[in-house]
Amino acid sequence: MVTKKKSWVEKLVDSKGLPRVEKITGKMSKRWGTGTMVIPAPMEVNEMMRRVPEGKLTTINEIRTALAKKHGTNICCPLTTGIFAWIAANAAEEQRQEGEKDVTPYWRTLKTGGVINSKYPGGVEKQKKLLEKERQRVSQKGKKYVVDDYEKSLVRL
């Protein structure tokens, strides 16, 4: 039996019982301390990414902070937040290729330090073009591409 591969949009809307709040225990407490952590749903991460208006930026850490606050937890899981941002980016590109105009502006969500996420669709080159179209300046620092003065464009979610 051959199972059909899920589309990016299908992955995005499959919440898998999330969001879920868990106690920080074991190895995690060495890094994150005590308290609780939210494992967000993919659509929650997508909704945060959609809130970033043209000319503004956010980071994965800003999204994590907003989701932790929303759920009343100490932290938001960094691993799933990053994975779900990647799924949201690919779903947006899939929708754009199908002719949709109002897609999640994934290129406005940066990594820590204003670094462009090379794993998003089209890689650094595509995002660089999209960001420059919105009047952001991008510089290469070593192997990474960083939005200059990204802090000035950060939006609180």
DSSP file (Angstrom, degrees, kcal/mol; ACC not computed):
  #  RESIDUE AA STRUCTURE BP1 BP2  ACC     N-H-->O    O-->H-N    N-H-->O    O-->H-N    TCO  KAPPA ALPHA  PHI   PSI    X-CA   Y-CA   Z-CA
    1    1 A M              0   0    0      0, 0.0     2,-0.6     0, 0.0     0, 0.0   0.000 360.0 360.0 360.0 129.1    0.0    0.0    0.0
    2    2 A V        -     0   0    0      0, 0.0     2,-0.4     0, 0.0     0, 0.0  -0.866 360.0-151.2-100.0 123.8    1.4    3.4   -1.0
    3    3 A T        -     0   0    0     -2,-0.6     2,-0.2     1,-0.0     3,-0.0  -0.785  21.4-115.7 -96.3 139.4    0.5    6.3    1.3
    4    4 A K        -     0   0    0     -2,-0.4     2,-0.2     1,-0.1     3,-0.1  -0.509  32.2-114.4 -71.8 134.0    0.2    9.7   -0.2
    5    5 A K        -     0   0    0     -2,-0.2     2,-0.1     1,-0.1    -1,-0.1  -0.474  34.9-110.6 -68.3 136.0    2.8   12.1    1.2
    6    6 A K        -     0   0    0     -2,-0.2    -1,-0.1     1,-0.1     2,-0.1  -0.405  28.4-123.4 -68.0 141.8    1.2   15.0    3.2
    7    7 A S     >  -     0   0    0      1,-0.1     4,-2.0    -2,-0.1     5,-0.2  -0.350  26.4-108.1 -75.3 166.9    1.4   18.4    1.7
    8    8 A W  H  > S+     0   0    0      1,-0.2     4,-2.1     2,-0.2    83,-0.3   0.885 122.1  53.0 -63.3 -38.2    3.0   21.2    3.7
    9    9 A V  H  > S+     0   0    0      2,-0.2     4,-2.1     1,-0.2    -1,-0.2   0.906 107.4  51.1 -64.9 -40.7   -0.5   22.7    4.3
   10   10 A E  H  > S+     0   0    0      1,-0.2     4,-0.9     2,-0.2    -1,-0.2   0.897 110.4  49.4 -62.1 -40.1   -1.7   19.4    5.6
   11   11 A K  H  < S+     0   0    0     -4,-2.0     3,-0.3     1,-0.2    -1,-0.2   0.881 109.5  53.4 -64.2 -37.9    1.3   19.2    8.0
   12   12 A L  H  < S+     0   0    0     -4,-2.1    31,-0.3     1,-0.2    -2,-0.2   0.893 111.5  42.8 -65.5 -41.5    0.6   22.8    9.1
   13   13 A V  H  < S+     0   0    0     -4,-2.1     2,-1.1    29,-0.1    -1,-0.2   0.566  89.6  96.5 -85.6  -7.7   -3.1   22.1   10.1
   14   14 A D     <  -     0   0    0     -4,-0.9    -1,-0.1    -3,-0.3    -4,-0.0  -0.707  51.2-178.5 -83.8  99.7   -2.3   18.8   11.8
   15   15 A S    >   -     0   0    0     -2,-1.1     3,-2.2    26,-0.1    -1,-0.2   0.653  19.8-150.4 -78.5 -14.4   -2.1   19.9   15.4
   16   16 A K  T 3  S-     0   0    0      1,-0.3    -2,-0.1    25,-0.1    -1,-0.1   0.844  73.0 -51.8  48.6  39.3   -1.3   16.4   16.8
   17   17 A G  T 3  S+     0   0    0      1,-0.3    -1,-0.3     3,-0.0    24,-0.1   0.629 102.4 174.0  76.6  12.1   -3.0   17.2   20.1
   18   18 A L    <   +     0   0    0     -3,-2.2    -1,-0.3     2,-0.1     2,-0.2  -0.687  41.5  63.6 -99.8 156.8   -1.0   20.4   20.5
   19   19 A P        +     0   0    0      0, 0.0     2,-0.4     0, 0.0    19,-0.0   0.447  69.2 168.5 -75.3 156.8   -0.6   22.9   22.1
   20   20 A R  E     -A   39   0A   0     19,-1.9    19,-3.1    -2,-0.2     2,-0.5  -0.999  27.6-143.6-141.5 136.7    0.4   21.0   25.3
   21   21 A V  E     +A   38   0A   0     -2,-0.4     2,-0.3    17,-0.2    17,-0.2  -0.875  24.9 179.6-102.1 130.7    1.9   22.3   28.5
   22   22 A E  E     -A   37   0A   0     15,-3.0    15,-3.1    -2,-0.5     2,-0.2  -0.929  31.5-107.0-130.1 154.2    4.5   20.1   30.2
   23   23 A K  E     -A   36   0A   0     -2,-0.3     2,-0.6    13,-0.2    13,-0.3  -0.558  37.0-116.3 -74.9 140.9    6.6   20.3   33.3
   24   24 A I        +     0   0    0     11,-2.8    11,-0.4    -2,-0.2     2,-0.3  -0.707  54.1 157.4 -80.3 119.2   10.3   21.0   32.7
   25   25 A T    >>  -     0   0    0     -2,-0.6     3,-1.2     9,-0.1     4,-0.7  -0.833  34.9  -3.3-136.7 172.0   12.1   17.9   34.0
   26   26 A G  H >> S+     0   0    0     -2,-0.3     3,-0.9     1,-0.3     4,-0.6  -0.069 124.5   0.1  52.7-133.5   15.3   15.9   33.8
   27   27 A K  H >> S+     0   0    0      1,-0.3     3,-0.9     2,-0.2     4,-0.8   0.825 129.0  63.0 -59.6 -34.3   17.9   17.0   31.3
   28   28 A M  H X> S+     0   0    0     -3,-1.2     4,-3.1     1,-0.2     3,-0.7   0.864  94.6  60.6 -60.7 -35.7   15.7   19.9   30.2
   29   29 A S  H <X S+     0   0    0     -3,-0.9     4,-1.6    -4,-0.7    -1,-0.2   0.769  94.1  63.9 -67.8 -23.6   15.9   21.5   33.6
   30   30 A K  H << S+     0   0    0     -3,-0.9    -1,-0.2    -4,-0.6    -2,-0.2   0.898 118.0  26.6 -62.3 -38.7   19.7   21.8   33.4
   31   31 A R  H << S+     0   0    0     -4,-0.8    -2,-0.2    -3,-0.7    -1,-0.2   0.854 135.4  29.1 -90.8 -39.5   19.3   24.2   30.4
   32   32 A W  H  < S-     0   0    0     -4,-3.1    -3,-0.2     1,-0.3     2,-0.2   0.470  93.7-138.5-107.7  -3.9   15.8   25.7   31.0
   33   33 A G     <  -     0   0    0     -4,-1.6    -1,-0.3    -5,-0.3     2,-0.2  -0.496  44.6 -39.1  81.3-152.2   15.5   25.7   34.8
   34   34 A T  S    S+     0   0    0     -2,-0.2     2,-0.4    -4,-0.1    -9,-0.1  -0.593  90.3  58.6-109.8 172.3   12.2   24.7   36.5
   35   35 A G  S    S-     0   0    0    -11,-0.4   -11,-2.8    -2,-0.2     2,-0.3  -0.886  84.2 -38.2 116.6-144.7    8.6   25.5   35.7
   36   36 A T  E     -A   23   0A   0     -2,-0.4    39,-1.6   -13,-0.3    38,-1.3  -0.882  38.2-157.5-128.0 156.6    6.5   24.7   32.6
   37   37 A M  E     -Ab  22  75A   0    -15,-3.1   -15,-3.0    -2,-0.3     2,-0.4  -0.991  12.7-140.2-131.6 137.9    7.0   24.6   28.9
   38   38 A V  E     -Ab  21  76A   0     37,-2.2    39,-2.8    -2,-0.4   -17,-0.2  -0.834   2.5-154.8 -96.8 136.2    4.5   24.9   26.1
   39   39 A I  E     -A   20   0A   0    -19,-3.1   -19,-1.9    -2,-0.4    37,-0.0  -0.941  30.7-142.9-102.5 107.5    4.8   22.8   23.0
   40   40 A P        -     0   0    0      0, 0.0   -22,-0.1     0, 0.0    44,-0.0  -0.165   8.5-110.9 -74.0 164.4    2.9   24.9   20.5
   41   41 A A    >>  -     0   0    0      1,-0.1     4,-1.5   -23,-0.1     3,-0.8  -0.660  30.4-115.8 -85.4 149.7    0.6   23.8   17.7
   42   42 A P  H 3> S+     0   0    0      0, 0.0     4,-2.2     0, 0.0     3,-0.1   0.887 115.6  54.4 -53.7 -41.2    1.9   24.4   14.2
   43   43 A M  H 3> S+     0   0    0    -31,-0.3     4,-2.7     1,-0.2     5,-0.1   0.810 102.1  58.0 -66.1 -29.3   -0.9   26.9   13.4
   44   44 A E  H <> S+     0   0    0     -3,-0.8     4,-1.9     2,-0.2    -1,-0.2   0.917 108.3  45.5 -65.0 -42.0    0.0   29.0   16.5
   45   45 A V  H  X S+     0   0    0     -4,-1.5     4,-2.2     2,-0.2    -2,-0.2   0.925 113.5  50.4 -65.5 -44.1    3.5   29.5   15.2
   46   46 A N  H  X S+     0   0    0     -4,-2.2     4,-2.1     1,-0.2    -2,-0.2   0.908 108.0  52.9 -59.7 -43.4    2.0   30.3   11.7
   47   47 A E  H  X S+     0   0    0     -4,-2.7     4,-0.9     1,-0.2    -1,-0.2   0.891 108.9  49.5 -61.3 -40.1   -0.4   32.8   13.2
   48   48 A M  H >< S+     0   0    0     -4,-1.9     3,-0.7     1,-0.2     4,-0.3   0.915 110.8  49.9 -64.1 -42.5    2.4   34.6   15.0
   49   49 A M  H >< S+     0   0    0     -4,-2.2     3,-1.1     1,-0.2    -2,-0.2   0.851 106.7  56.0 -64.5 -34.6    4.4   34.7   11.7
   50   50 A R  H 3< S+     0   0    0     -4,-2.1    -1,-0.2     1,-0.2    -2,-0.2   0.728  95.3  67.7 -70.5 -22.2    1.4   36.2    9.9
   51   51 A R  T << S+     0   0    0     -4,-0.9    -1,-0.2    -3,-0.7    -2,-0.2   0.612  73.9 101.3 -74.0 -11.8    1.2   39.1   12.4
   52   52 A V    <   -     0   0    0     -3,-1.1     3,-0.1    -4,-0.3    56,-0.1  -0.642  67.9-145.4 -81.3 111.9    4.4   40.6   11.2
   53   53 A P    >   -     0   0    0      0, 0.0     3,-2.1     0, 0.0    -2,-0.1  -0.260  32.6 -75.3 -74.9 162.9    3.5   43.5    8.9
   54   54 A E  T 3  S+     0   0    0      1,-0.3     3,-0.1     3,-0.0    80,-0.0  -0.275 121.3  24.3 -54.8 136.9    5.5   44.6    5.8
   55   55 A G  T 3  S+     0   0    0      1,-0.3    -1,-0.3    -3,-0.1     2,-0.2   0.346 108.6  94.5  86.9  -6.7    8.6   46.4    6.7
   56   56 A K    <   -     0   0    0     -3,-2.1    -1,-0.3    80,-0.0     2,-0.3  -0.719  55.7-158.6-114.0 166.6    8.8   44.8   10.1
   57   57 A L  B     -c  154   0B   0     96,-2.4    98,-2.1    -2,-0.2     2,-0.3  -0.906   7.6-171.1-138.2 163.1   10.6   41.7   11.4
   58   58 A T  E     -d  109   0C   0     50,-2.6    52,-3.2    -2,-0.3     2,-0.3  -0.922  15.2-135.2-143.7 173.3   10.4   39.1   14.2
   59   59 A T  E  >  -d  110   0C   0     -2,-0.3     4,-2.1    50,-0.2    52,-0.2  -0.866  29.9-109.9-125.7 163.2   12.7   36.3   15.4
   60   60 A I  H  > S+     0   0    0     50,-1.9     4,-2.6    -2,-0.3     5,-0.2   0.890 121.1  55.4 -57.1 -39.0   11.9   32.7   16.5
   61   61 A N  H  > S+     0   0    0      2,-0.2     4,-2.5     1,-0.2    -1,-0.2   0.871 104.5  52.1 -65.3 -36.3   12.8   33.8   20.0
   62   62 A E  H  > S+     0   0    0      2,-0.2     4,-2.3     1,-0.2    -1,-0.2   0.919 110.9  48.2 -62.8 -42.7   10.2   36.6   19.9
   63   63 A I  H  X S+     0   0    0     -4,-2.1     4,-2.4     1,-0.2    -2,-0.2   0.918 111.3  50.3 -62.8 -44.0    7.6   34.0   18.8
   64   64 A R  H  X S+     0   0    0     -4,-2.6     4,-2.4     1,-0.2    -2,-0.2   0.909 110.2  49.9 -61.3 -42.8    8.6   31.7   21.6
   65   65 A T  H  X S+     0   0    0     -4,-2.5     4,-2.2     1,-0.2    -1,-0.2   0.923 111.9  47.9 -61.9 -45.0    8.3   34.5   24.2
   66   66 A A  H  X S+     0   0    0     -4,-2.3     4,-2.4     1,-0.2    -2,-0.2   0.887 113.0  47.7 -64.5 -39.7    4.8   35.4   22.9
   67   67 A L  H  X S+     0   0    0     -4,-2.4     4,-1.9     2,-0.2    -1,-0.2   0.879 110.4  51.3 -71.4 -37.2    3.6   31.8   22.9
   68   68 A A  H  X>S+     0   0    0     -4,-2.4     5,-2.8    -5,-0.2     4,-0.6   0.920 112.7  47.0 -62.4 -42.9    5.0   31.2   26.4
   69   69 A K  H ><5S+     0   0    0     -4,-2.2     3,-0.9     3,-0.2    -2,-0.2   0.924 109.5  53.7 -63.9 -45.0    3.2   34.3   27.6
   70   70 A K  H 3<5S+     0   0    0     -4,-2.4    -1,-0.2     1,-0.2    -2,-0.2   0.869 116.8  37.8 -56.6 -39.6   -0.1   33.2   25.8
   71   71 A H  H 3<5S-     0   0    0     -4,-1.9    -1,-0.2    -5,-0.1    -2,-0.2   0.409 110.2-119.2 -96.3   1.0    0.0   29.8   27.6
   72   72 A G  T <<5 +     0   0    0     -3,-0.9     2,-0.2    -4,-0.6    -3,-0.2   0.869  67.7 134.9  65.0  37.6    1.3   31.1   31.0
   73   73 A T      < -     0   0    0     -5,-2.8    -1,-0.2    -6,-0.2   -36,-0.2  -0.706  66.4-120.1-114.4 167.3    4.5   29.1   30.9
   74   74 A N  S    S-     0   0    0    -38,-1.3     2,-0.3    -2,-0.2   -37,-0.2   0.896  91.8  -0.1 -70.7 -41.2    8.1   29.8   31.6
   75   75 A I  E     -b   37   0A   0    -39,-1.6   -37,-2.2    -7,-0.1     2,-0.4  -0.914  61.7-127.3-142.7 168.4    9.3   28.9   28.1
   76   76 A C  E     -b   38   0A   0     -2,-0.3   -37,-0.2   -39,-0.2   -12,-0.1  -0.972  48.1 -94.0-117.1 136.7    8.1   27.7   24.7
   77   77 A C     >  -     0   0    0    -39,-2.8     4,-1.7    -2,-0.4     5,-0.2  -0.261  31.6-158.1 -54.8 118.3    9.8   24.7   23.2
   78   78 A P  H  > S+     0   0    0      0, 0.0     4,-2.0     0, 0.0     5,-0.2   0.866  86.9  53.1 -68.1 -36.0   12.6   25.9   20.9
   79   79 A L  H  > S+     0   0    0      2,-0.2     4,-2.2     1,-0.2     5,-0.2   0.963 113.2  39.3 -66.7 -53.3   12.8   22.7   18.8
   80   80 A T  H  > S+     0   0    0      1,-0.2     4,-3.0     2,-0.2     5,-0.2   0.869 113.2  56.5 -68.1 -34.1    9.1   22.5   17.8
   81   81 A T  H  X S+     0   0    0     -4,-1.7     4,-1.9     1,-0.2    -1,-0.2   0.934 110.3  45.1 -61.7 -44.6    8.8   26.2   17.3
   82   82 A G  H  X S+     0   0    0     -4,-2.0     4,-1.8     2,-0.2    -2,-0.2   0.906 114.6  47.9 -63.9 -43.0   11.7   26.1   14.8
   83   83 A I  H  X S+     0   0    0     -4,-2.2     4,-2.3     1,-0.2    -2,-0.2   0.918 112.6  48.6 -64.6 -43.3   10.3   23.1   13.0
   84   84 A F  H  X S+     0   0    0     -4,-3.0     4,-2.5     1,-0.2    -1,-0.2   0.825 108.3  53.8 -70.4 -29.9    6.8   24.6   12.9
   85   85 A A  H  X S+     0   0    0     -4,-1.9     4,-2.3    -5,-0.2    -1,-0.2   0.894 109.6  49.4 -65.9 -39.4    8.1   27.9   11.5
   86   86 A W  H  X S+     0   0    0     -4,-1.8     4,-2.2     2,-0.2    -2,-0.2   0.905 111.7  47.8 -64.7 -43.5    9.9   25.8    8.8
   87   87 A I  H  X S+     0   0    0     -4,-2.3     4,-2.6     2,-0.2    -2,-0.2   0.919 111.4  51.1 -63.5 -43.7    6.6   24.0    8.0
   88   88 A A  H  X S+     0   0    0     -4,-2.5     4,-2.4     1,-0.2    -2,-0.2   0.898 109.8  50.5 -60.3 -41.3    4.7   27.3    7.9
   89   89 A A  H  X S+     0   0    0     -4,-2.3     4,-2.0     2,-0.2    -1,-0.2   0.925 113.1  44.7 -63.0 -45.9    7.3   28.7    5.5
   90   90 A N  H  X S+     0   0    0     -4,-2.2     4,-2.3     2,-0.2    -2,-0.2   0.867 112.4  51.9 -68.5 -35.8    7.0   25.7    3.2
   91   91 A A  H  X S+     0   0    0     -4,-2.6     4,-2.5   -83,-0.3    -2,-0.2   0.904 109.1  51.2 -65.3 -40.9    3.2   25.7    3.4
   92   92 A A  H  X S+     0   0    0     -4,-2.4     4,-2.5     2,-0.2    -2,-0.2   0.914 111.4  46.9 -62.0 -43.3    3.2   29.4    2.5
   93   93 A E  H  X S+     0   0    0     -4,-2.0     4,-2.3     2,-0.2    -1,-0.2   0.892 111.0  52.0 -66.6 -39.3    5.3   28.8   -0.6
   94   94 A E  H  X S+     0   0    0     -4,-2.3     4,-0.9     2,-0.2    -2,-0.2   0.917 112.0  46.6 -60.8 -44.1    3.1   25.8   -1.5
   95   95 A Q  H  <>S+     0   0    0     -4,-2.5     5,-2.3     1,-0.2     3,-0.5   0.899 110.4  52.8 -65.4 -41.2    0.1   28.1   -1.3
   96   96 A R  H ><5S+     0   0    0     -4,-2.5     3,-1.7     1,-0.2    -1,-0.2   0.900 106.5  52.9 -61.5 -40.8    1.8   30.9   -3.3
   97   97 A Q  H 3<5S+     0   0    0     -4,-2.3    -1,-0.2     1,-0.3    -2,-0.2   0.748 104.6  56.8 -67.4 -22.6    2.6   28.4   -6.1
   98   98 A E  T 3<5S-     0   0    0     -4,-0.9    -1,-0.3    -3,-0.5    -2,-0.2   0.321 129.6 -96.5 -90.0   7.6   -1.1   27.5   -6.2
   99   99 A G  T < 5S+     0   0    0     -3,-1.7    -3,-0.2     1,-0.3     2,-0.2   0.440  74.6 145.3  98.4  -0.3   -1.9   31.1   -6.8
  100  100 A E      < -     0   0    0     -5,-2.3    -1,-0.3     1,-0.1     3,-0.2  -0.502  28.5-169.4 -73.2 141.3   -2.8   32.4   -3.3
  101  101 A K  S    S+     0   0    0     -2,-0.2     2,-1.5     1,-0.2    -1,-0.1   0.818  72.6  65.6 -97.4 -39.2   -1.7   35.9   -2.7
  102  102 A D  S    S+     0   0    0     -7,-0.1     2,-0.2     3,-0.0    -1,-0.2  -0.596  71.4 150.7 -91.7  79.3   -2.2   36.3    1.1
  103  103 A V        -     0   0    0     -2,-1.5   -11,-0.1    -3,-0.2   -10,-0.0  -0.692  57.2 -81.6-107.9 162.2    0.4   33.8    2.4
  104  104 A T        -     0   0    0     -2,-0.2     2,-2.2   -16,-0.2     3,-0.2  -0.431  40.1-130.8 -60.5 124.7    2.4   33.8    5.6
  105  105 A P    >   +     0   0    0      0, 0.0     3,-2.0     0, 0.0     4,-0.2  -0.444  39.6 167.1 -79.9  70.8    5.4   36.2    5.2
  106  106 A Y  G >   +     0   0    0     -2,-2.2     3,-2.2     1,-0.3   -17,-0.1   0.767  63.8  71.2 -59.2 -29.8    7.9   33.7    6.4
  107  107 A W  G 3  S+     0   0    0      1,-0.3    -1,-0.3    -3,-0.2    10,-0.1   0.674  89.8  63.2 -64.0 -15.6   10.9   35.8    5.2
  108  108 A R  G <  S+     0   0    0     -3,-2.0   -50,-2.6   -59,-0.1     2,-0.7   0.513  85.4  85.3 -86.3  -5.0   10.2   38.3    8.0
  109  109 A T  E <   -d   58   0C   0     -3,-2.2     8,-0.4   -52,-0.2   -50,-0.2  -0.878  65.5-175.7-100.8 113.0   10.9   35.6   10.7
  110  110 A L  E     -d   59   0C   0    -52,-3.2   -50,-1.9    -2,-0.7   -49,-0.2  -0.545  24.4-112.0-103.9 166.7   14.6   35.5   11.4
  111  111 A K  B >>  -E  115   0D   0      4,-3.4     3,-1.5   -52,-0.2     4,-0.5  -0.345  62.5 -56.7 -83.8 175.7   16.8   33.4   13.6
  112  112 A T  G >4 S+     0   0    0      1,-0.3     3,-0.7     2,-0.2    -1,-0.2  -0.239 127.9  24.3 -53.2 138.6   18.6   34.8   16.6
  113  113 A G  G 34 S-     0   0    0      1,-0.2    -1,-0.3    -3,-0.1    37,-0.1   0.596 131.0 -72.4  80.4  11.0   20.8   37.8   15.8
  114  114 A G  G <4 S+     0   0    0     -3,-1.5    33,-2.5     1,-0.2     2,-0.3   0.694  83.6 160.2  78.6  18.2   18.8   38.7   12.7
  115  115 A V  B <<  -EF 111 146D   0     -3,-0.7    -4,-3.4    -4,-0.5    31,-0.2  -0.567  42.2-120.6 -79.4 134.4   20.2   35.8   10.7
  116  116 A I        -     0   0    0     29,-3.0     2,-0.9    -2,-0.3    29,-0.3  -0.542  28.1-117.2 -72.1 136.7   18.2   34.7    7.6
  117  117 A N    >   -     0   0    0     -8,-0.4     3,-1.6    -2,-0.2    10,-0.1  -0.672  22.7-164.4 -81.1 107.9   17.0   31.1    7.9
  118  118 A S  T 3  S+     0   0    0     -2,-0.9     6,-0.2     1,-0.3    -1,-0.2   0.628  83.7  66.1 -68.0 -13.3   18.7   29.2    5.0
  119  119 A K  T 3  S+     0   0    0      4,-0.1    -1,-0.3     3,-0.1     3,-0.1   0.561  78.4 101.3 -87.2  -8.2   16.3   26.3    5.4
  120  120 A Y  S X  S-     0   0    0     -3,-1.6     3,-2.2     1,-0.2     7,-0.1  -0.359  94.0 -71.3 -71.0 158.8   13.2   28.3    4.3
  121  121 A P  T 3  S+     0   0    0      0, 0.0    -1,-0.2     0, 0.0     6,-0.1  -0.180 122.1  16.0 -53.6 136.7   12.0   27.9    0.7
  122  122 A G  T 3> S-     0   0    0     -3,-0.1     4,-1.4     4,-0.1     3,-0.3   0.396 107.7-122.4  81.5  -4.7   14.3   29.4   -1.9
  123  123 A G  H <>  -     0   0    0     -3,-2.2     4,-1.6     1,-0.2     5,-0.2  -0.109  56.3 -36.3  64.0-164.4   17.1   29.6    0.7
  124  124 A V  H  > S+     0   0    0      1,-0.2     4,-3.0     2,-0.2     5,-0.2   0.867 133.1  60.2 -62.3 -41.0   18.9   32.8    1.6
  125  125 A E  H  > S+     0   0    0     -3,-0.3     4,-2.0     1,-0.2    -1,-0.2   0.913 106.7  44.9 -58.6 -46.3   18.8   34.3   -2.0
  126  126 A K  H  X S+     0   0    0     -4,-1.4     4,-2.3     1,-0.2    -1,-0.2   0.936 116.1  45.7 -65.1 -46.0   15.0   34.3   -2.2
  127  127 A Q  H  X S+     0   0    0     -4,-1.6     4,-3.1     1,-0.2     5,-0.3   0.893 108.9  56.2 -65.0 -38.8   14.5   35.7    1.3
  128  128 A K  H  X S+     0   0    0     -4,-3.0     4,-2.6     1,-0.2    -1,-0.2   0.928 109.3  47.2 -57.1 -46.3   17.2   38.3    0.7
  129  129 A K  H  X S+     0   0    0     -4,-2.0     4,-1.9    -5,-0.2    -2,-0.2   0.924 113.5  47.6 -60.9 -46.2   15.3   39.5   -2.4
  130  130 A L  H  X S+     0   0    0     -4,-2.3     4,-0.8     1,-0.2    -2,-0.2   0.893 114.3  46.3 -64.9 -40.2   12.0   39.6   -0.5
  131  131 A L  H ><>S+     0   0    0     -4,-3.1     5,-2.1     1,-0.2     3,-0.6   0.898 111.6  50.7 -69.1 -40.8   13.5   41.5    2.4
  132  132 A E  H ><5S+     0   0    0     -4,-2.6     3,-1.7    -5,-0.3    -1,-0.2   0.837 103.5  59.6 -66.3 -32.0   15.3   44.0    0.2
  133  133 A K  H 3<5S+     0   0    0     -4,-1.9    -1,-0.2     1,-0.3    -2,-0.2   0.793 104.6  51.1 -63.4 -27.7   12.0   44.6   -1.6
  134  134 A E  T <<5S-     0   0    0     -4,-0.8    -1,-0.3    -3,-0.6    -2,-0.2   0.073 128.1-102.3 -97.2  22.2   10.6   45.6    1.8
  135  135 A R  T < 5S+     0   0    0     -3,-1.7     2,-0.4     1,-0.2    -3,-0.2   0.779  75.2 141.2  64.1  32.5   13.6   48.0    2.2
  136  136 A Q      < -     0   0    0     -5,-2.1     2,-0.4    -8,-0.1    -1,-0.2  -0.840  46.5-134.9 -98.0 142.7   15.6   45.8    4.6
  137  137 A R        -     0   0    0     -2,-0.4    11,-2.9    11,-0.4     2,-0.4  -0.843  18.9-161.5 -99.2 134.6   19.4   45.8    4.1
  138  138 A V  E     -G  147   0D   0     -2,-0.4     2,-0.3     9,-0.3     9,-0.2  -0.950   6.9-173.5-120.0 133.6   21.1   42.4    4.2
  139  139 A S  E     -G  146   0D   0      7,-2.9     7,-3.1    -2,-0.4     2,-0.5  -0.918  24.6-122.3-123.6 150.9   24.8   41.8    4.8
  140  140 A Q  E     -G  145   0D   0     -2,-0.3     2,-0.5     5,-0.2     5,-0.2  -0.816  24.6-176.1 -91.5 128.4   26.9   38.6    4.6
  141  141 A K  E >   -G  144   0D   0      3,-3.4     3,-1.9    -2,-0.5     2,-0.4  -0.905  65.4 -52.6-124.8 100.9   28.8   37.8    7.8
  142  142 A G  T 3  S-     0   0    0     -2,-0.5    -2,-0.0     1,-0.3     0, 0.0  -0.578 121.5 -22.4  67.8-124.9   30.9   34.8    7.3
  143  143 A K  T 3  S+     0   0    0     -2,-0.4    -1,-0.3    -3,-0.1     2,-0.2   0.533 125.9  85.2 -92.4  -7.3   28.6   32.1    5.9
  144  144 A K  E <   - G   0 141D   0     -3,-1.9    -3,-3.4   -29,-0.0     2,-0.5  -0.610  67.9-140.4 -98.5 154.6   25.5   33.7    7.3
  145  145 A Y  E     - G   0 140D   0    -29,-0.3   -29,-3.0    -5,-0.2     2,-0.4  -0.962  24.1-171.1-112.1 129.7   23.3   36.5    6.0
  146  146 A V  E     -FG 115 139D   0     -7,-3.1    -7,-2.9    -2,-0.5     2,-0.6  -0.936  26.4-121.5-125.4 141.0   22.1   39.0    8.5
  147  147 A V  E >   - G   0 138D   0    -33,-2.5     3,-1.3    -2,-0.4    -9,-0.3  -0.725  39.4-119.5 -79.7 122.2   19.5   41.8    8.3
  148  148 A D  T 3  S-     0   0    0    -11,-2.9   -11,-0.4    -2,-0.6    -1,-0.1  -0.351  89.4  -4.3 -62.3 138.0   21.3   45.0    9.2
  149  149 A D  T >  S+     0   0    0      1,-0.1     3,-1.6     2,-0.1     4,-0.4   0.820  80.2 162.9  48.5  37.6   19.9   46.8   12.2
  150  150 A Y  G X>  +     0   0    0     -3,-1.3     3,-1.6     1,-0.3     4,-0.6   0.800  63.6  70.6 -57.4 -29.1   17.1   44.2   12.4
  151  151 A E  G >4 S+     0   0    0      1,-0.3     3,-0.9     2,-0.2    -1,-0.3   0.835  90.1  60.9 -57.7 -33.6   16.4   45.3   16.0
  152  152 A K  G <4 S+     0   0    0     -3,-1.6    -1,-0.3     1,-0.2    -2,-0.2   0.727 109.2  42.2 -67.3 -21.3   15.0   48.6   14.7
  153  153 A S  G <4 S+     0   0    0     -3,-1.6   -96,-2.4    -4,-0.4    -1,-0.2   0.416  84.3 127.3-105.0  -0.3   12.3   46.7   12.7
  154  154 A L  B <<  -c   57   0B   0     -3,-0.9     2,-0.4    -4,-0.6   -96,-0.2  -0.308  44.9-153.8 -62.7 139.3   11.4   44.1   15.4
  155  155 A V        -     0   0    0    -98,-2.1     2,-0.5  -102,-0.0    -2,-0.1  -0.945  14.3-127.7-113.8 135.1    7.7   43.9   16.2
  156  156 A R              0   0    0     -2,-0.4   -93,-0.0     1,-0.1   -98,-0.0  -0.703 360.0 360.0 -81.2 126.4    6.5   42.7   19.6
  157  157 A L              0   0    0     -2,-0.5    -1,-0.1   -95,-0.1   -99,-0.0   0.435 360.0 360.0 -92.5 360.0    4.0   39.9   19.2
